Every structure is written in structure tokens, then in C-alpha cells.
Amino acid sequence: MSVSEGVKVYLFAEPVDMRKGFDGLSTLVRERGLSLFSGDLFVFISRRGDRVKILTWERGGLVLWYKRLERGTFKRINGTGALQIDVWGLRLILEGLDPREIKRPARWSPKSLDMSSQQAQFQGYERHPYEHRVR
């Protein structure tokens, strides 16, 4: 699955019944107040953790991507709501890895006019990939 870096990814923390299709998953997205037709990725992991579905909007229709692991599980966060993660975190999850256990090295970024130099230096890298909660 190819995903550009600018796409927003929402991981639903609660386990989802994998019998849900386009309509059932779309309802879950709308219940969280998220925009179904934005092109964002909405990630759902099964109760057993061995299956994942990703719902998104592409020109003219909804797309549902489905993966089942033959061994192992996808790492899910316990809790409620939809968590905004980055594409890097999604890639790790799809490989069966837990992004919370991977440490990303700090990278330099240019100073910003509206941030202190210390904030600009580590912008986006001190933050945990699961920090942003949606309702």
C-alpha cells in the first residue's frame, strides 16, 4: 500500500467487528466527527488483532483495504476514540510492530518565525505518534 506523507491517518483504538464493510465503517468515522471524503486513512483493527481494514476516499468512491496476518498480531492501543498517527506509524503497525516502542532520532529542522528555536529544532520528533486524540 503506497501512502504519501501528507495524508492524515486515524487509528481507531477500540477493536472493530471485521464483518463491517463500507457502510458500517463509514458510520464509525462519521460518529467521531471525521470527514469521510477527505482522503484521510481510517484504520480499524480486529478484536483478535490479526486483521486490519483501512477505509479511505479516492476519486469517485470509497476504497477498503484489508489485511490478515497468518501469524502474530497488529499492535493496537487500548482506549477509546480515534488517534491521529503519522504515515510512519501506520507502516510500522502494518508490519506488526509497535510504534510506541520504536525511538525515532531527532532531526534538525529550520527555525520558524513563530516558534522558539528549541521548539523548531525538534518539531514533530519529541511528540509521541499517538498524541493527538480525536473526540
HELIX and SHEET records of a PDB file:
HELIX    1   1 PHE A   22  GLU A   31  1                                  10    
HELIX    2   2 VAL A   87  LEU A   94  1                                   8    
HELIX    3   3 PRO A   99  GLU A  101  5                                   3    
HELIX    4   4 SER A  117  GLN A  121  1                                   5    
SHEET    1   A 6 GLY A  61  ARG A  68  0                                        
SHEET    2   A 6 ARG A  51  GLU A  58 -1                                        
SHEET    3   A 6 LEU A  41  ILE A  45 -1                                        
SHEET    4   A 6 VAL A   9  PHE A  12  1                                        
SHEET    5   A 6 ALA A  82  ILE A  85 -1                                        
SHEET    6   A 6 HIS A 132  VAL A 134 -1                                        
END                                                                             
